[in-house]
Amino acid sequence: MNHIKLYCRFIAIFVKGKMEYRFSFFMDLFTNIFTYSLMFLSIWILLNKFNHIQGWGFYEVMFLYNLNLFTYALSGMIIKHPMLDLEGMVQNGTFDSILIKPLNPLFHIIARQFEYTFMGHILLAMIVFGISIPKLNIDWSIYHALWFFILIFGGVLIHSAIMILSGSFSFWFVKSTMVVEMAIYDIRSFLNYPISIYHKGIQILLTFILPFAFINFYPAQFFLEKEGSTLFHPILQYGTPVVGVLTILLSYFVWSKGINKYQSTGS
């Protein structure tokens, strides 16, 4: 609880500093909203021409894509940039200052900054949920509503775990930013559409190696009742919370091993 209070204080101080330049603050938010709005527009153009993608209609693909965007934004707001900055901190030795503080190093490096621009992603994602969900035939019982929030939480854990894992490579490799960018952007882009449209090898990669598919594809399968559109067992539709917990534990284990591997530059 004390860590949560401390983190909230960090956020308040960080946002207060950014608000000193309000035009820049709101332009950053607008830019992110505009960029991802173009992505939804491209989906609309594609689906307007072809009507569906392997049985997935426009609002279904919007729901699928939005699960990815929303969970990515919640995670990226906290985790992404600390992991991107870790490489430079390890190289120039400033990571030493993290280790001498009486705080968990992972918590400390995360709490040092707050990526407010992801608030634009979150706002847009909430708007898209509000547009797409009423168009879908989803039975929003108490069970389904509760399961939806559990799946969101699991998706955030998976995104966070992959960011921490890729960032932890900084302890072993001089240049790891490329790994972070590839994991976060290049591979994650496969989630823009149902993974069932991809080659079997891609489906295996996104399910069992880098389990991005549990962020949006399998949850969307559950809510949209999509049957027979994947190679694997339907039970995977319920796997997001389990995969989220396992991956975050794995990422923390790798992070801890990296801490033990770290050697100061002495500068």
Backbone as numpy.savetxt, mean C-alpha at the origin, in Angstrom:
# Nx Ny Nz CAx CAy CAz Cx Cy Cz
0.18 2.45 23.63 -0.65 3.66 23.63 0.21 4.92 23.63
1.31 4.91 24.41 2.21 6.06 24.44 2.82 6.32 23.07
3.11 5.23 22.33 3.67 5.37 21.00 2.68 6.04 20.06
1.40 5.69 20.20 0.37 6.29 19.36 0.25 7.79 19.64
0.24 8.15 20.92 0.17 9.56 21.29 1.38 10.32 20.77
2.55 9.70 20.88 3.77 10.35 20.40 3.73 10.53 18.89
3.25 9.51 18.19 3.17 9.59 16.73 2.20 10.69 16.31
1.08 10.79 17.00 0.11 11.86 16.69 0.72 13.23 16.90
1.57 13.37 17.91 2.27 14.64 18.13 3.21 14.94 16.98
3.94 13.91 16.53 4.83 14.08 15.39 4.06 14.54 14.16
2.90 13.91 13.91 2.09 14.26 12.74 1.64 15.72 12.83
1.15 16.10 14.00 0.65 17.47 14.20 1.75 18.50 13.92
2.95 18.23 14.41 4.08 19.15 14.20 4.45 19.19 12.73
4.49 18.02 12.08 4.88 17.94 10.67 3.89 18.70 9.79
2.59 18.45 9.99 1.56 19.11 9.18 1.55 20.61 9.43
1.75 21.00 10.68 1.79 22.43 11.01 2.92 23.11 10.25
4.07 22.43 10.15 5.19 22.99 9.39 4.87 23.12 7.92
4.23 22.10 7.36 3.87 22.13 5.94 2.83 23.21 5.63
1.94 23.44 6.59 0.88 24.43 6.37 1.40 25.86 6.37
2.67 26.03 6.68 3.27 27.36 6.55 3.28 27.79 5.08
3.26 26.81 4.20 3.23 27.08 2.76 1.95 26.44 2.19
0.83 27.10 2.42 -0.47 26.50 2.15 -0.71 26.23 0.68
-0.25 27.13 -0.18 -0.47 26.91 -1.61 0.22 25.63 -2.05
1.47 25.45 -1.63 2.20 24.24 -1.97 1.52 23.01 -1.38
1.03 23.13 -0.16 0.36 22.01 0.53 -0.84 21.52 -0.28
-1.71 22.47 -0.66 -2.93 22.07 -1.36 -2.67 21.71 -2.82
-1.65 22.28 -3.42 -1.30 21.90 -4.79 -0.77 20.48 -4.84
-0.02 20.06 -3.83 0.45 18.68 -3.76 -0.73 17.71 -3.67
-1.72 18.06 -2.86 -2.91 17.21 -2.76 -3.66 17.16 -4.08
-3.84 18.32 -4.71 -4.56 18.38 -5.97 -3.85 17.57 -7.05
-2.52 17.66 -7.10 -1.76 16.94 -8.11 -1.98 15.44 -8.01
-1.98 14.93 -6.79 -2.20 13.49 -6.61 -3.62 13.10 -7.00
-4.59 13.91 -6.63 -5.98 13.62 -6.99 -6.13 13.64 -8.51
-5.54 14.64 -9.16 -5.64 14.77 -10.61 -4.98 13.58 -11.31
-3.80 13.18 -10.85 -3.07 12.08 -11.47 -3.86 10.79 -11.44
-4.40 10.46 -10.29 -5.14 9.21 -10.17 -6.53 9.31 -10.79
-7.07 10.51 -10.90 -8.33 10.68 -11.63 -8.14 10.32 -13.10
-6.98 10.65 -13.64 -6.66 10.27 -15.02 -6.60 8.76 -15.17
-6.13 8.09 -14.13 -6.08 6.63 -14.17 -7.48 6.05 -14.24
-8.39 6.58 -13.43 -9.78 6.11 -13.49 -10.41 6.45 -14.84
-10.03 7.59 -15.39 -10.53 7.97 -16.72 -10.06 6.97 -17.78
-8.81 6.53 -17.68 -8.29 5.56 -18.65 -9.03 4.23 -18.54
-9.39 3.85 -17.30 -10.18 2.62 -17.12 -11.55 2.79 -17.78
-12.16 3.96 -17.60 -13.47 4.21 -18.20 -13.39 4.15 -19.73
-12.34 4.75 -20.30 -12.17 4.73 -21.76 -12.02 3.30 -22.26
-11.21 2.51 -21.55 -10.99 1.12 -21.95 -12.27 0.31 -21.87
-12.97 0.43 -20.74 -14.19 -0.35 -20.55 -15.33 0.16 -21.41
-15.33 1.44 -21.73 -16.36 1.99 -22.61 -16.27 1.39 -24.01
-15.05 1.03 -24.38 -14.83 0.46 -25.70 -15.07 -1.05 -25.73
-14.60 -1.73 -24.67 -14.68 -3.19 -24.66 -15.77 -3.75 -23.74
-16.46 -2.88 -23.00 -17.57 -3.25 -22.11 -17.15 -4.00 -20.86
-16.23 -4.94 -20.98 -15.77 -5.67 -19.80 -14.38 -6.24 -20.07
-13.70 -6.59 -18.97 -12.40 -7.27 -19.07 -12.57 -8.63 -18.44
-12.64 -9.65 -19.26 -12.82 -11.03 -18.81 -13.94 -11.14 -17.78
-15.06 -10.49 -18.08 -16.23 -10.58 -17.22 -16.32 -9.52 -16.14
-15.32 -8.67 -16.03 -15.31 -7.60 -15.04 -15.76 -6.30 -15.71
-16.87 -5.73 -15.23 -17.37 -4.48 -15.77 -16.66 -3.26 -15.20
-17.09 -2.08 -15.65 -16.41 -0.84 -15.27 -16.42 -0.61 -13.77
-17.58 -0.68 -13.12 -17.64 -0.41 -11.70 -16.95 -1.50 -10.88
-16.93 -2.71 -11.40 -16.20 -3.78 -10.72 -14.70 -3.54 -10.78
-14.20 -3.10 -11.92 -12.77 -2.79 -12.04 -12.42 -1.57 -11.20
-13.33 -0.59 -11.15 -13.11 0.57 -10.28 -13.00 0.14 -8.83
-13.87 -0.74 -8.39 -13.84 -1.24 -7.02 -12.54 -1.99 -6.76
-12.15 -2.82 -7.71 -10.89 -3.58 -7.61 -9.70 -2.63 -7.49
-9.60 -1.68 -8.41 -8.48 -0.73 -8.42 -8.48 0.11 -7.16
-9.66 0.50 -6.71 -9.76 1.39 -5.57 -9.33 0.73 -4.27
-9.55 -0.58 -4.14 -9.06 -1.30 -2.97 -7.54 -1.18 -2.88
-6.89 -1.29 -4.03 -5.44 -1.15 -4.08 -5.01 0.28 -3.73
-5.66 1.25 -4.34 -5.30 2.65 -4.13 -5.50 3.06 -2.67
-6.61 2.69 -2.09 -6.95 3.11 -0.73 -5.98 2.52 0.30
-5.71 1.22 0.19 -4.80 0.58 1.15 -3.36 1.05 0.93
-3.00 1.29 -0.34 -1.66 1.81 -0.63 -1.48 3.19 -0.02
-2.51 4.03 -0.10 -2.42 5.39 0.43 -2.29 5.37 1.95
-3.08 4.54 2.62 -3.02 4.45 4.08 -1.63 3.99 4.54
-1.07 3.04 3.81 0.25 2.53 4.16 1.34 3.53 3.77
1.27 4.04 2.53 2.30 4.94 2.03 2.41 6.22 2.83
1.30 6.68 3.38 1.28 7.89 4.18 2.23 7.77 5.38
2.41 6.54 5.86 3.20 6.30 7.06 4.56 5.68 6.74
4.59 4.75 5.79 5.75 3.87 5.62 6.65 4.25 4.44
6.07 4.68 3.33 6.80 4.73 2.07 8.08 5.56 2.11
7.96 6.83 2.44 9.13 7.70 2.35 10.20 7.40 3.40
9.85 6.99 4.61 10.92 6.54 5.52 11.75 5.39 4.94
11.10 4.49 4.21 11.83 3.38 3.61 12.67 3.84 2.42
12.17 4.82 1.66 12.95 5.36 0.56 14.17 6.13 1.07
14.01 6.82 2.21 15.09 7.62 2.77 16.14 6.78 3.49
15.77 5.53 3.81 16.67 4.70 4.60 18.01 4.47 3.91
17.98 4.32 2.60 19.22 4.08 1.86 20.25 5.18 2.12
19.82 6.43 2.00 20.72 7.55 2.22 21.20 7.62 3.66
20.32 7.31 4.61 20.70 7.35 6.02 21.76 6.31 6.34
21.64 5.14 5.74 22.64 4.08 5.95 23.96 4.47 5.31
23.91 5.05 4.12 25.14 5.40 3.40 25.93 6.51 4.09
25.22 7.52 4.61 25.96 8.65 5.20 26.10 8.57 6.72
25.56 7.48 7.28 25.76 7.25 8.71 24.78 7.93 9.62
23.82 8.67 9.09 22.85 9.35 9.96 21.88 8.38 10.63
21.89 7.12 10.16 21.05 6.12 10.83 21.52 5.88 12.27
22.78 6.25 12.56 23.29 6.12 13.93 22.42 6.89 14.91
21.95 8.07 14.49 21.14 8.90 15.38 19.83 8.24 15.75
19.35 7.33 14.88 18.13 6.59 15.17 18.39 5.55 16.26
19.55 4.92 16.19 19.86 3.82 17.10 20.14 4.29 18.53
20.57 5.53 18.70 20.92 5.99 20.05 19.72 6.57 20.80
18.57 6.67 20.12 17.38 7.19 20.78 16.66 6.06 21.54
15.99 6.40 22.65 15.29 5.38 23.45 13.92 5.00 22.86
13.91 4.73 21.56 12.70 4.33 20.86 13.02 3.16 19.95
12.01 2.37 19.63 12.19 1.32 18.64 12.63 1.98 17.33
13.74 1.50 16.72 14.26 2.16 15.51 13.25 2.25 14.37
12.45 1.19 14.17 11.46 1.22 13.09 10.40 2.28 13.36
9.92 2.32 14.60 8.93 3.33 14.96 9.50 4.73 14.80
10.74 4.90 15.21 11.36 6.21 15.17 11.51 6.72 13.74
12.00 5.86 12.85 12.22 6.30 11.47 10.90 6.60 10.77
9.85 5.86 11.17 8.52 6.10 10.59 7.93 7.40 11.13
8.13 7.63 12.43 7.50 8.79 13.08 8.15 10.11 12.70
9.34 10.06 12.10 10.05 11.29 11.77 9.39 12.08 10.65
8.56 11.42 9.84 7.91 12.14 8.76 6.54 11.53 8.45
5.71 12.36 7.85 4.33 11.97 7.53 4.05 12.48 6.12
3.77 11.57 5.19 3.59 11.95 3.79 2.14 12.40 3.56
1.90 13.68 3.78 0.55 14.23 3.72 -0.06 14.17 2.33
0.77 14.06 1.27 0.21 14.06 -0.09 -0.70 12.86 -0.32
-0.52 11.79 0.45 -1.38 10.62 0.30 -2.81 10.90 0.77
-3.01 12.01 1.46 -4.37 12.39 1.84 -5.22 12.62 0.59
-4.57 13.06 -0.49 -5.28 13.22 -1.76 -5.74 11.89 -2.31
-4.87 10.87 -2.22 -5.25 9.52 -2.64 -6.47 9.03 -1.85
-6.40 9.24 -0.54 -7.46 8.75 0.35 -8.79 9.43 0.03
-8.75 10.76 -0.17 -9.98 11.49 -0.50 -10.57 10.98 -1.80
-9.74 10.82 -2.83 -10.23 10.33 -4.11 -10.78 8.92 -3.98
-10.09 8.06 -3.24 -10.53 6.67 -3.08 -11.90 6.61 -2.39
-12.12 7.46 -1.40 -13.41 7.49 -0.72 -14.52 7.94 -1.66
-14.22 8.90 -2.53 -15.19 9.36 -3.51 -15.54 8.23 -4.48
-14.50 7.52 -4.95 -14.73 6.43 -5.91 -15.51 5.29 -5.26
-15.21 4.97 -4.00 -16.01 3.98 -3.29 -17.47 4.41 -3.25
-17.69 5.70 -2.97 -19.06 6.21 -2.91 -19.78 6.14 -4.25
-19.03 6.21 -5.35 -19.63 6.12 -6.68 -19.85 4.68 -7.10
-18.85 3.83 -6.88 -18.88 2.47 -7.44 -19.71 1.49 -6.61
-19.62 1.57 -5.29 -20.29 0.57 -4.45 -21.81 0.54 -4.67
-22.51 1.70 -4.75 -23.96 1.64 -5.01 -24.31 1.00 -6.35
-23.37 0.95 -7.29 -23.62 0.35 -8.60 -23.42 -1.16 -8.61
-22.90 -1.69 -7.51 -22.59 -3.12 -7.45 -23.61 -3.84 -6.57
-23.88 -5.04 -6.92 -24.88 -5.83 -6.18 -24.20 -6.54 -5.01
-23.82 -5.74 -4.00 -23.14 -6.29 -2.83 -24.10 -6.27 -1.64
-24.21 -7.39 -0.97 -25.06 -7.50 0.21 -24.28 -6.98 1.42
-24.57 -5.73 1.83 -23.82 -5.12 2.92 -24.45 -5.45 4.26
-24.37 -6.72 4.63 -24.79 -7.15 5.97 -23.73 -6.71 6.97
-24.02 -6.86 8.25 -23.04 -6.52 9.28 -21.76 -7.33 9.09
-21.93 -8.61 8.73 -20.78 -9.49 8.51 -19.93 -8.97 7.35
-20.57 -8.61 6.24 -19.83 -8.13 5.08 -19.14 -6.79 5.37
-19.83 -5.91 6.10 -19.22 -4.61 6.43 -18.00 -4.80 7.33
-18.13 -5.68 8.32 -17.00 -5.95 9.21 -15.85 -6.59 8.44
-16.18 -7.52 7.56 -15.15 -8.20 6.77 -14.45 -7.21 5.84
-15.18 -6.24 5.33 -14.59 -5.23 4.46 -13.49 -4.46 5.19
-13.76 -4.04 6.43 -12.76 -3.29 7.18 -11.57 -4.18 7.57
-11.84 -5.45 7.83 -10.74 -6.39 8.11 -9.85 -6.55 6.89
-10.47 -6.64 5.71 -9.71 -6.78 4.47 -8.89 -5.52 4.18
-9.45 -4.36 4.46 -8.71 -3.11 4.30 -7.48 -3.12 5.19
-7.68 -3.53 6.44 -6.56 -3.59 7.38 -5.50 -4.58 6.90
-5.94 -5.74 6.41 -5.00 -6.72 5.88 -4.24 -6.19 4.69
-4.93 -5.46 3.80 -4.27 -4.86 2.64 -3.22 -3.84 3.04
-3.52 -3.05 4.07 -2.56 -2.06 4.56 -1.32 -2.77 5.11
-1.53 -3.87 5.83 -0.41 -4.63 6.37 0.48 -5.18 5.26
-0.14 -5.68 4.19 0.64 -6.24 3.07 1.45 -5.16 2.39
0.83 -4.03 2.09 1.57 -2.91 1.49 2.73 -2.49 2.39
2.43 -2.34 3.69 3.45 -1.90 4.63 4.60 -2.89 4.71
4.26 -4.18 4.74 5.28 -5.22 4.84 6.21 -5.20 3.64
5.65 -5.04 2.45 6.48 -5.04 1.24 7.36 -3.79 1.20
6.84 -2.65 1.67 7.66 -1.45 1.74 8.81 -1.62 2.73
8.52 -2.21 3.89 9.56 -2.41 4.91 10.59 -3.42 4.42
10.13 -4.50 3.79 11.05 -5.50 3.25 11.99 -4.89 2.22
11.42 -4.15 1.28 12.24 -3.56 0.22 13.18 -2.50 0.79
12.71 -1.73 1.77 13.57 -0.74 2.40 14.70 -1.37 3.19
14.44 -2.52 3.80 15.44 -3.20 4.62 16.63 -3.68 3.81
16.47 -3.79 2.49 17.61 -4.18 1.65 18.75 -3.17 1.74
18.44 -1.96 2.23 19.48 -0.94 2.37 20.59 -1.39 3.31
20.30 -2.28 4.22 21.31 -2.76 5.15 22.30 -3.73 4.50
21.90 -4.29 3.36 22.76 -5.26 2.68 23.33 -4.74 1.37
22.60 -3.84 0.70 23.00 -3.38 -0.62 23.18 -1.86 -0.62
24.18 -1.40 -1.32 24.48 0.04 -1.37 23.35 0.81 -2.04
22.83 0.25 -3.11 21.73 0.89 -3.84 20.50 0.00 -3.78
19.51 0.41 -3.02 18.29 -0.40 -2.88 17.04 0.33 -3.33
17.17 1.62 -3.66 15.99 2.40 -4.06 15.30 1.77 -5.26
16.09 1.22 -6.18 15.51 0.59 -7.36 14.62 -0.58 -6.98
15.03 -1.33 -5.95 14.22 -2.46 -5.48 12.90 -1.95 -4.93
12.97 -0.87 -4.14 11.75 -0.28 -3.56 10.80 0.18 -4.66
11.35 0.90 -5.63 10.52 1.42 -6.71 9.89 0.29 -7.53
10.66 -0.75 -7.80 10.14 -1.86 -8.58 9.03 -2.58 -7.83
9.24 -2.81 -6.53 8.24 -3.52 -5.73 6.97 -2.70 -5.57
7.14 -1.40 -5.34 5.99 -0.56 -5.03 5.24 -0.12 -6.28
5.95 0.18 -7.35 5.32 0.75 -8.53 5.15 -0.27 -9.66
6.25 -0.84 -10.11 6.20 -1.70 -11.29 5.34 -2.94 -11.07
5.62 -3.67 -9.99 4.86 -4.90 -9.74 3.44 -4.59 -9.29
3.29 -3.55 -8.48 1.95 -3.19 -7.99 1.01 -2.79 -9.12
1.57 -2.32 -10.23 0.73 -1.88 -11.35 -0.08 -3.03 -11.96
0.35 -4.27 -11.71 -0.43 -5.42 -12.19 -1.81 -5.47 -11.54
-1.94 -4.81 -10.39 -3.21 -4.85 -9.66 -4.26 -3.92 -10.25
-3.89 -3.15 -11.26 -4.86 -2.24 -11.86 -6.04 -2.97 -12.49
-5.81 -4.24 -12.86 -6.84 -5.06 -13.50 -6.85 -6.44 -12.86
-7.89 -7.22 -13.06 -7.95 -8.56 -12.47 -6.73 -9.40 -12.86
-6.12 -10.07 -11.89 -4.91 -10.85 -12.21 -5.24 -12.06 -13.07
-6.52 -12.41 -13.18 -6.92 -13.55 -14.00 -6.65 -13.31 -15.48
-6.40 -12.05 -15.87 -6.13 -11.78 -17.28 -4.66 -12.02 -17.63
-3.82 -12.24 -16.60 -2.40 -12.39 -16.84 -1.99 -13.86 -16.98
-0.76 -14.04 -17.42 -0.19 -15.38 -17.56 -0.12 -16.07 -16.20
-0.14 -17.39 -16.22 -0.12 -18.18 -14.99 1.05 -17.79 -14.09
2.22 -17.55 -14.70 3.39 -17.18 -13.90 3.19 -15.90 -13.13
2.52 -14.91 -13.73 2.23 -13.64 -13.05 1.26 -13.88 -11.91
0.27 -14.73 -12.12 -0.69 -15.03 -11.06 0.00 -15.68 -9.86
0.93 -16.59 -10.14 1.68 -17.25 -9.07 2.54 -16.24 -8.32
3.21 -15.35 -9.06 4.05 -14.32 -8.45 3.24 -13.44 -7.51
2.06 -12.99 -7.98 1.25 -12.04 -7.22 0.44 -12.70 -6.11
0.44 -14.04 -6.08 -0.31 -14.74 -5.03 0.62 -15.34 -3.98
1.70 -15.96 -4.40 2.51 -16.75 -3.48 3.90 -16.18 -3.21
4.38 -15.25 -4.02 5.73 -14.71 -3.83 5.66 -13.27 -3.31
5.08 -12.39 -4.09 4.75 -11.03 -3.63 3.23 -10.96 -3.60
2.62 -11.21 -2.46 1.17 -11.46 -2.40 0.29 -10.22 -2.56
0.57 -9.43 -3.59 -0.23 -8.23 -3.85 -1.69 -8.57 -4.15
-1.94 -9.75 -4.73 -3.30 -10.10 -5.14 -4.26 -10.16 -3.95
-3.71 -10.38 -2.75 -4.56 -10.43 -1.56 -5.00 -9.03 -1.13
-4.42 -8.00 -1.73 -4.80 -6.63 -1.40 -6.14 -6.28 -2.04
-6.32 -6.69 -3.31 -7.57 -6.28 -3.97 -8.26 -7.39 -4.77
-7.52 -8.26 -5.43 -8.18 -9.23 -6.32 -9.03 -10.23 -5.55
-8.44 -10.89 -4.56 -9.20 -11.89 -3.82 -10.32 -11.27 -2.97
-10.09 -10.12 -2.31 -11.22 -9.46 -1.65 -12.34 -9.07 -2.62
-11.97 -8.57 -3.82 -12.99 -8.21 -4.81 -13.74 -9.44 -5.28
-13.03 -10.54 -5.45 -13.70 -11.80 -5.80 -14.78 -12.14 -4.79
-14.46 -11.96 -3.52 -15.42 -12.29 -2.46 -16.65 -11.39 -2.54
-16.46 -10.09 -2.60 -17.59 -9.17 -2.56 -18.41 -9.20 -3.85
-17.73 -9.41 -4.96 -18.43 -9.40 -6.25 -18.88 -10.79 -6.69
-18.54 -11.78 -5.85 -18.94 -13.17 -6.09 -18.50 -13.65 -7.47
-17.22 -13.39 -7.76 -16.62 -13.84 -9.01 -16.11 -15.26 -8.83
-16.68 -16.18 -9.53 -16.29 -17.58 -9.42 -15.53 -18.03 -10.65
-14.56 -18.92 -10.46 -13.87 -19.56 -11.57 -13.02 -18.64 -12.40
-12.58 -17.50 -11.83 -11.78 -16.57 -12.63 -10.31 -16.56 -12.21
-9.88 -17.61 -11.54 -8.48 -17.72 -11.14 -8.07 -19.17 -11.11
-6.77 -19.39 -11.08 -6.24 -20.75 -11.09 -6.38 -21.45 -9.75
-6.57 -20.69 -8.69 -6.37 -21.22 -7.36 -7.68 -21.42 -6.60
-7.56 -22.02 -5.41 -8.73 -22.40 -4.62 -9.49 -21.16 -4.12
-10.83 -21.22 -4.10 -11.63 -20.07 -3.64 -11.35 -19.65 -2.21
-10.75 -20.52 -1.41 -10.47 -20.18 -0.01 -9.51 -18.99 0.09
-8.77 -18.71 -0.98 -7.85 -17.58 -0.96 -8.59 -16.25 -0.81
-9.88 -16.23 -1.09 -10.68 -15.01 -0.91 -10.71 -14.58 0.56
-10.42 -15.51 1.46 -10.45 -15.22 2.89 -9.04 -15.06 3.48
-8.04 -15.03 2.62 -6.67 -15.09 3.10 -6.01 -13.77 3.43
-6.63 -12.65 3.08 -5.97 -11.35 3.23 -5.52 -11.04 4.66
-6.35 -11.22 5.69 -5.87 -10.90 7.05 -4.70 -11.78 7.47
-4.75 -13.06 7.14 -3.68 -13.99 7.51 -2.39 -13.61 6.79
-2.50 -13.37 5.49 -1.32 -12.98 4.71 -0.76 -11.65 5.22
-1.64 -10.74 5.59 -1.19 -9.45 6.11 -0.37 -9.61 7.38
-0.86 -10.40 8.31 -0.14 -10.62 9.58 1.19 -11.33 9.33
1.17 -12.37 8.49 2.40 -13.12 8.22 3.46 -12.26 7.54
3.04 -11.46 6.57 4.02 -10.63 5.85 4.59 -9.52 6.73
3.77 -8.93 7.60 4.29 -7.87 8.46 5.25 -8.45 9.49
4.98 -9.65 9.97 5.91 -10.31 10.89 7.22 -10.65 10.18
7.11 -11.13 8.94 8.30 -11.43 8.15 9.12 -10.18 7.91
8.45 -9.09 7.57 9.17 -7.84 7.29 9.88 -7.33 8.53
9.26 -7.47 9.70 9.92 -7.01 10.93 11.11 -7.90 11.28
11.00 -9.19 10.97 12.12 -10.11 11.18 13.30 -9.71 10.30
13.04 -9.43 9.02 14.09 -9.02 8.10 14.68 -7.68 8.54
13.82 -6.76 8.95 14.28 -5.46 9.45 15.23 -5.65 10.64
14.86 -6.51 11.58 15.70 -6.76 12.76 17.04 -7.36 12.37
17.03 -8.27 11.40 18.28 -8.84 10.91 19.13 -7.76 10.26
18.49 -6.84 9.56 19.22 -5.75 8.94 19.85 -4.82 9.96
19.13 -4.55 11.05 19.68 -3.73 12.14 20.95 -4.36 12.68
20.90 -5.68 12.88 22.09 -6.39 13.38 23.24 -6.36 12.38
22.90 -6.29 11.09 23.90 -6.27 10.03 24.53 -4.88 9.90
23.82 -3.85 10.29 24.26 -2.47 10.06 25.56 -2.16 10.77
26.44 -1.49 10.04 27.69 -0.99 10.59 27.82 0.49 10.24
28.11 1.29 11.23 28.21 2.74 11.03 29.34 3.06 10.06
29.16 4.15 9.30 30.22 4.62 8.42 31.35 5.28 9.19
31.04 5.65 10.44 32.04 6.29 11.26 32.20 7.76 10.99
31.36 8.31 10.10 31.46 9.74 9.77 30.55 10.57 10.65
